[in-house]
């Protein structure tokens, strides 16, 4: 039995993969923005999977202090963690910037996952065949550090694509620094039938299960046991090249420096 935390798992592919993993008998930890939705998702996961070993944590990922509080709670409750699926993400937002005047997409899609993973590294190091799966996208655009720092604004599509490339760049760096941790960035599929895609584009190309299935495989399949520091493109169904900036050590270094400066504010 593995201990698995899936962020953004009260709906969409996060919820689907959590239930799929729960059916295998693993200890599952869900995450949601509010207690009401989280409680409902936990009850549904238990019922659908027949597994009572499902619980969860609450945190609004647009608030980095809430992410830190959640990570402290996880560390208090768990002695180890085997799999972390950083699934939480946002495209449209009624609040374009958080209270720290940072772009909401950058905070939720990148900074929150970075902070949570950094805080939980000790638990992951004690994990069994520990893996971190980071939800990227086919949409990838060069990271404007001024936008990341909240000093300049960009359009929703652009900041979304920037945040996803930042996530991939950090994933590769994490894999390089943590040799005993398997880290994979994945585009789960473009325009899956999820609430986020429908709100953003009003249409979908593939069922949400397509995304959940690849997350499930990357998380526990023996096939991916020794794979780390790569990008999986589920549109083509294989490992692929990400944006060239993801392999630029100079740009990655600058991104890491600014990221840590933001988190140390």
Steps between C-alpha positions, in 0.01 A plus 500: 500500500634840399433837655387732221414871509312646203453877495198657334307177544144607579408482129642437154787263429638544851187348649487227235858387554460514878202263481684275254794477742268449798348198326844338520492533879749784542482765772372806314516862606285743307538876493242771444454874531216478752388251761152446359620387156779296655268315737264418213788376283634280780158342551463437126850352474434264789168391353622457142819317596383301800813627676462673837863616498418836343547833678608847400640847555360847434693791351435779253798466269478864393616581856857382556467533878210252480721262300766525770240431771375197308852365459553533876179306557609226259837472679325474835270221377738295284841346556558433131343562159538275198330697225419867457285596202509877458175526306349825631473761227303798375443675168210739549483685829262765630796631701790552257749578778529381858549719808875508433426645153631187330324355196254233614596259223868518591420451868262204465661327202864539600592669827258300716623168360861610539448604862298193598751261346795681659333478841418129456840389368592341832186284490565407137858399580355247745251381237501167318589549132407865552368691202391857429266548205462862392206602281633702210335582167562507128470877543851619586639853465831662604484614862503876544651545846340844530158337456590228750595767756175689439674805355345461156172355380436268209193336349332194653618262225855633522532484879345153500755379242783671687398340828496155343845542347629621838361179651685289243828691547479448876407132452820438306703686763337303783578173325862606464532596868303208648650189341292260710175670403326429169362824357288516185325800348198403295254657261201279590328586173382816331141615556388212716136494609557688826344800670816705440507431125128563457518831689804611302412378150140376506594170333707185541686250283537196723338348811646590839581132554780533244683730741421294807630183334841646419536648848419159646759329280775754566435483872511124560588304187827305509552622143582848631683396816841622387391795287579849625561847363286448191187649345214273395264632232173309522377657177752279320514235773874503557793686651577806293702819485364788704565865415874564441518721811438191714850383409673838542692482829560875507130578471412229750750649745347847464151356547603317818665813640190716444269224624686474829510878536120512464450225757735670746309828497 
